[in-house]
Amino acid sequence: MNRTIFYYDEHAEEYCAVTANADMSYCRDRFMAYLPVGAHILDAGCGSGRDSRVFLEKGFIVTAVDASEKICKEAEKLLGQDVLQCTFQKMSFLNEFDGIWACASLLHVKKDEINLVMKNLRTALKPDGILYASFKYGTKERMVQGRLFNDYDEKSLITLLINNGFMACDVFITEDVRTTRHGEKWVNAIARML
């Protein structure tokens, strides 16, 4: 994880510039449909702050978190609010959020640490809270240009959710929205606590 955080610290401006305008409206709309008006959302691994900004514009309360100090600073510029620097492993929220948005972030968690992270996310949610998570489609754990990736498919993602006290409400495949990543697939899940 430290190597992955180091990568994002080293490439923060470039990464945020490339991802800030990626159109995630399809996934965001599906997630927001499960939330009450004015819900409190944890943007877990907020990156550029792109999605937090949309949630704020839609009237939601947003707490944005990222593990990279420099990414947090970039997101703060976009959001005009503080972004908490924290790893998933060290999060200690308790029943605070109606929804957690973990877009392309949990994929950097090692397989042997994912259950701890899922426990922390579950603890952070209010009863009946909603989790959105997305992963690159596949089954491998791999290093790519200094970043750790854990890939999931539908079956392994549903198993991960069930094993950690979530019920999958919606599992769907999308194609990467970045034009430079044409043909790359993602598996997405919207889940509720059991």
ABEGO torsion letter per residue (X at the ends): XAAAAAAAAAAAAAAAAAAAABBAAAAAAAAAAABBBGBBBBBBGAEAGAAAAAAAAAGBBBBBBBABAAAAAAAAAAAGBBBBBBBAAABABBGABABBBBBGAAAABBAAAAAAAAAAAAAABBBGBBBBBBBBBEABBBBBGGBBBBBBBAAAAAAAAAAAGBBBABBBBBBBABAAABGBBBBBBBBBBX
